[in-house]
Each structure stands twice: as C-alpha cells, then as structure tokens.
Amino acid sequence: MGFQKKDYFVKEGCLRKEDEKKFHPFVFKVPSGIQEIQISFGYSPGTLKDRQENYQRIKEAVQEYTKEVETEKQRNLILDFLLKKAYPLRNFLTLAVYNAKGNFIGAAHRYRYRENSKPAHYDK
C-alpha cells in the first residue's frame, strides 16, 4: 500500500477583542483535481478564567440585551443566573467555507481550545 504525498498550507494570524463579531476573509487557491480539504485550526485562550473580567463582560451583556426588562431586580436575577452558568466564558469561533464562485459550502462552530473541522468538499 502506497501513501499519497500531502502538501500542507499553513497560515497564522491573531484575533483580538476588537475583532469580535467580525468577518475575516482567509483566501487561498485550491488546485484543480482536489477532492477534499481538511482544515485544522487552534486558538487560545479557550476560556476567560479571570473572575472579575468574566463578571464585567457578563454584566455588560446583560445590560445590553435586557433593555426591555422592566425592573432592576429582574436584571439582577438574570445576571446571577448567568454568572453561575456561564463561568468561565469560552471563546467561540465560526469557520465558514465558500467556493471560488462565492457559494457557501459549510461552517464549523468551535468553542474549545483546539478543534479539527470536518472535511469540506471542494465543489467547482
């Protein structure tokens, strides 16, 4: 049994807090004849372990998304619930794959420190 030669394409980058909720295109050429693409990516930190920063971010989110909640008591109940359930906050990335024509192929959502996406099939 022979092994196929595999060529690897490696590119690294850095995302920061100001990159939240933004789309960052990552363009690369796929040679003709390729039947499958496997994408592996990693990121760190996987979780935000600083309790004070967790509290501050959760509090800001509760203030932003509960503007229609009538009382401060209700907001505080939501905040207390989320502080118990959401600690530590996890980083969350979505990797979307498009073909050369701009057609959506698929997406992978990742929230752990290191994940391997499932193969995406390239469709000309």
C-alpha positions in Angstrom: 0.0 0.0 0.0 1.5 3.4 -1.0 1.0 6.7 0.6 -0.1 9.8 -1.2 2.0 12.9 -0.9 0.3 15.6 1.1 1.1 19.3 0.7 0.3 21.4 3.7 -0.6 25.1 3.6 0.0 26.9 6.8 -1.1 30.4 7.7 -1.2 32.0 11.1 -2.9 35.1 12.4 -4.0 36.9 15.6 -7.5 38.0 16.6 -8.1 40.5 19.4 -11.1 41.7 21.4 -11.9 44.4 18.8 -12.3 41.6 16.2 -15.4 40.3 18.0 -18.4 39.7 15.7 -16.5 40.4 12.6 -15.9 38.5 9.4 -12.3 38.0 8.4 -11.8 36.5 4.9 -9.0 34.0 4.5 -8.5 33.4 0.8 -6.4 30.5 -0.6 -6.2 28.8 -4.0 -7.3 25.2 -4.4 -5.6 23.4 -7.3 -7.8 21.6 -9.7 -8.3 17.9 -9.0 -8.6 18.4 -5.2 -11.5 16.3 -3.9 -11.3 17.1 -0.2 -10.0 19.9 2.0 -9.2 19.3 5.7 -8.9 22.4 7.9 -7.3 22.4 11.3 -7.2 25.5 13.5 -6.5 26.3 17.1 -6.8 29.3 19.3 -6.1 30.4 22.8 -7.2 31.2 25.4 -10.1 28.8 25.2 -11.7 30.3 28.3 -11.6 33.5 30.2 -10.5 32.5 33.7 -10.3 35.9 35.4 -13.5 36.0 37.5 -13.6 39.8 37.6 -13.3 40.2 33.9 -16.0 37.4 33.4 -18.3 39.3 35.8 -17.7 42.6 33.9 -18.4 41.1 30.4 -21.5 39.2 31.6 -22.8 42.3 33.3 -22.3 44.4 30.1 -24.1 41.8 28.0 -27.0 41.6 30.5 -27.3 45.4 30.4 -27.1 45.4 26.5 -29.6 42.6 26.0 -32.1 43.2 28.8 -33.1 46.8 28.0 -36.7 45.8 27.8 -36.7 44.1 31.2 -38.8 46.2 33.5 -37.1 46.1 36.8 -33.5 46.1 38.2 -34.5 43.1 40.3 -35.3 41.1 37.2 -32.0 42.1 35.6 -30.1 41.1 38.7 -31.8 37.7 38.7 -30.7 37.2 35.1 -27.2 38.4 36.0 -27.0 36.0 39.0 -28.2 33.1 36.8 -25.7 33.8 34.1 -22.8 34.3 36.5 -23.4 30.7 37.9 -24.0 29.1 34.5 -21.6 31.0 32.1 -18.3 30.9 34.2 -15.8 30.7 32.7 -16.7 32.4 29.5 -15.5 30.5 26.4 -14.1 31.9 23.2 -16.3 30.9 20.2 -15.2 30.8 16.6 -17.2 30.1 13.4 -15.3 29.0 10.3 -17.3 29.3 7.1 -16.1 27.9 3.8 -17.0 29.3 0.4 -16.0 28.1 -3.1 -14.4 30.3 -5.8 -17.8 31.4 -7.0 -18.7 32.7 -3.5 -21.2 29.9 -2.8 -21.4 28.7 0.8 -20.0 25.2 1.3 -20.4 24.7 5.1 -19.5 26.0 8.5 -17.9 24.7 11.7 -18.5 26.3 15.1 -15.8 25.8 17.7 -15.6 26.7 21.4 -12.8 24.6 22.8 -9.1 25.3 22.9 -8.3 23.1 19.8 -10.6 21.6 17.3 -10.3 20.0 13.9 -13.1 20.8 11.5 -14.8 18.1 9.5 -13.6 17.9 5.9 -15.2 20.3 3.5 -15.6 19.1 -0.1 -14.5 21.5 -2.8 -17.1 21.9 -5.5 -16.1 23.7 -8.6 
